[in-house]
Amino acid sequence: MADVANKYPDNAPGKYYVDNQCIDCDLCRETAPDNFMRNEDGGYSYVSKQPATPEEEERCKEAKEACPVEAIGDDGA
């Protein structure tokens, strides 16, 4: 389970975030490409933009649920 205390500083402020458990598998970027990006230097994903539409919200939720290492968090904000 993602830990807000270990979230990457690149994450856009808001509900969703990626923490330091990310293994850079690309699943979230494939699932929600409008909301997740890769930090090229660090080799991890982060939330580049919080969901702004119901469709983006659904894709972010899907990415969170599918993350193999549970690195995507949702603080419920």
Order of alpha helices (4+ residues) and beta strands (2+ residues): beta-alpha-beta-beta-alpha-beta
